[in-house]
């Protein structure tokens, strides 16, 4: 029988992973109780297991590789507490305090004609103004824009998005050898940090310069993976992200997009995606992007 929280594992496999994660956290001095998809620390800390489960599921060595993966993952969870606090501008008192910008698939962003709360970014990706309520996320609605102004709302949404915590940050090496960066968290707005990418780069890799842009994948709301374009390893990164996005999109709630996007100077371009057509699996890539950007010369 498959596990409810991690359906790619059996119940026994998922329980073994939870117990291993709990024991590893305990080695670092934190006692926890096991929940379905996270560990809750005695001091109130929360250790999400979605990303860890996905990494173990994809491990080539099977369960024998789990201890090493769990050790590295727990170390990254503890290290993330030392990341600098994200910048957050003081918001005017009349603006809704919980306004956020959220990255969504177009199908999940119902809109009216000339809707000022939704902005198209690229095929398969939109930016939406929402309110983060205690038990749900609520669309803001174009009819509520006028008292504040669309631009003021967007700036407030960006400020709040910068303040969204990252529970896990992990630099990883993909199967093809490319260096990737993975962030995860319990917030519904973790993947939406693609909208404040320079801030995210400063907080993680320590450098927001990306003259050639960034490749990224936001398969679901709790996860974002990216690669800063520096050299020819970007070609392998694009394929690794494409495979990663396809798997994560299929297996997690809060789906956004399985596609790989090229971000540069605030603009997004859909450049690669695995497409499932009937019984066939097809890699759809932007050949011009590969020739001109990934494989120059």
Residue pairs with C-beta under 8 A, 6 or more apart in sequence:
1 10
1 11
2 8
2 9
2 10
2 11
3 9
3 10
3 11
3 13
3 14
3 15
4 36
5 14
5 36
5 37
5 49
5 53
6 14
6 17
6 37
6 49
6 50
6 53
6 57
7 251
8 53
8 57
8 251
9 17
9 53
9 57
13 63
14 53
16 63
16 66
17 49
17 52
17 53
17 56
17 66
17 70
18 34
18 39
18 49
19 34
20 66
20 67
20 70
21 39
21 47
21 49
21 52
21 70
21 73
21 74
22 32
22 34
22 39
24 67
24 70
24 71
24 74
25 32
25 39
25 41
25 47
25 74
26 32
28 74
28 78
30 41
30 42
30 43
30 45
31 41
31 42
32 39
32 40
32 41
32 42
32 45
32 47
33 39
33 40
33 42
37 48
37 49
37 50
38 46
38 47
38 48
38 49
38 186
39 46
39 47
39 49
40 46
40 47
41 47
46 167
46 186
47 74
47 77
47 167
48 167
48 168
48 184
48 185
48 186
48 222
50 184
50 222
50 223
50 252
51 73
51 168
51 170
51 182
51 184
51 222
51 223
52 69
52 70
52 73
54 223
54 247
54 248
54 251
54 252
55 69
55 73
55 172
56 63
56 65
56 66
56 69
56 70
57 251
58 244
58 247
59 65
59 66
59 69
60 175
72 170
73 168
73 170
76 168
76 169
76 170
77 167
77 168
79 169
80 166
80 167
80 168
80 169
83 166
83 169
83 203
83 204
84 202
84 203
85 163
86 162
86 163
86 164
86 199
86 203
87 162
87 199
88 159
88 160
88 162
88 163
89 155
89 159
91 97
91 156
91 159
91 160
92 152
92 156
94 147
94 148
95 148
95 152
95 153
95 156
96 131
96 140
96 148
96 153
96 156
98 131
98 132
98 133
98 160
99 129
99 130
99 131
99 132
99 140
99 153
99 156
99 157
99 160
100 129
100 130
100 131
100 132
100 137
100 157
100 160
100 161
100 164
100 189
100 192
101 127
101 128
101 129
101 130
101 154
101 157
101 158
101 161
101 192
101 195
102 127
102 128
102 129
102 130
102 137
102 188
102 189
102 192
102 221
103 121
103 125
103 126
103 127
103 128
103 191
103 192
103 194
103 195
103 218
103 221
103 256
104 125
104 126
104 127
104 128
104 256
105 124
105 125
105 126
105 255
105 256
105 257
106 120
106 124
106 125
106 126
109 118
109 126
109 128
109 139
110 139
111 117
111 118
111 142
112 142
114 142
115 142
116 142
116 145
116 150
117 128
117 129
117 139
117 140
117 141
117 142
117 145
117 150
117 153
118 126
118 127
118 128
118 129
119 126
119 127
119 128
120 126
121 127
121 268
122 261
122 268
122 269
122 270
123 259
123 270
124 257
124 259
124 270
124 273
125 218
125 256
125 257
125 259
125 261
125 268
125 270
127 195
128 139
128 140
129 139
129 140
129 153
129 154
129 157
130 137
130 138
130 139
130 140
131 137
131 138
131 139
131 140
132 160
132 188
132 189
137 188
140 153
145 153
158 195
158 196
161 189
161 192
161 193
161 195
161 196
162 196
162 199
164 185
164 187
164 189
164 190
164 192
164 193
165 185
165 187
166 183
166 184
166 185
166 190
166 193
166 203
166 204
167 184
167 185
167 186
167 187
167 190
168 182
168 183
168 184
168 185
169 181
169 182
169 183
169 204
170 181
170 182
170 183
171 179
171 180
171 181
171 182
172 179
172 180
172 181
172 182
173 179
173 180
174 180
174 236
174 237
174 240
174 241
174 244
175 240
175 243
176 236
176 237
176 239
176 240
177 233
177 236
178 227
178 233
178 234
178 236
178 237
178 240
179 227
179 233
179 237
180 225
180 226
180 227
180 237
180 240
180 241
180 244
181 204
181 205
181 225
181 226
181 227
181 228
182 223
182 224
182 225
183 190
183 193
183 200
183 204
183 223
183 224
183 225
184 190
184 222
184 223
184 224
185 222
186 222
187 222
188 221
188 222
188 254
189 221
190 221
190 222
190 223
190 224
191 218
191 219
191 220
191 221
191 222
191 223
191 224
191 256
192 218
192 221
193 199
193 200
193 224
194 200
194 216
194 218
194 224
194 226
194 261
194 263
194 268
197 210
197 214
197 216
197 226
197 263
198 208
198 210
199 208
200 224
200 226
201 207
201 208
201 210
201 214
201 228
202 208
205 228
210 228
210 229
210 263
210 264
212 229
212 230
212 234
212 264
212 293
213 229
213 262
213 263
213 264
213 265
213 293
214 226
214 227
214 228
214 229
214 262
214 263
214 264
215 226
215 227
215 229
215 234
215 237
215 238
215 241
215 260
215 261
215 262
215 263
215 271
216 224
216 225
216 226
216 227
216 241
216 260
216 261
216 263
217 224
217 225
217 226
217 241
217 242
217 244
217 245
217 248
217 257
217 258
217 259
217 260
217 261
218 224
218 256
218 257
218 261
219 225
219 244
219 245
219 248
219 249
219 252
219 255
219 256
219 257
219 258
220 248
220 249
220 252
220 253
220 254
220 255
220 256
221 253
221 254
221 256
222 252
222 254
223 248
223 252
225 241
225 244
225 245
226 241
227 234
227 237
227 238
227 241
229 293
232 294
232 295
234 293
234 294
235 290
235 294
235 295
238 260
238 271
238 272
238 285
238 290
238 294
239 272
241 260
241 272
242 259
242 260
242 272
242 273
242 274
242 283
242 285
243 274
245 257
245 258
245 259
245 260
245 273
245 274
246 258
246 273
246 274
248 258
249 255
249 256
249 257
249 258
250 258
258 273
258 274
259 270
259 271
259 272
259 273
260 270
260 271
260 272
260 273
261 268
261 269
261 270
261 271
262 268
262 269
262 271
262 289
262 293
269 286
269 289
270 286
271 285
271 286
271 289
271 290
272 283
272 284
272 285
272 286
273 283
273 284
273 285
274 281
274 282
274 283
274 284
275 281
275 282
275 283
275 284
276 282
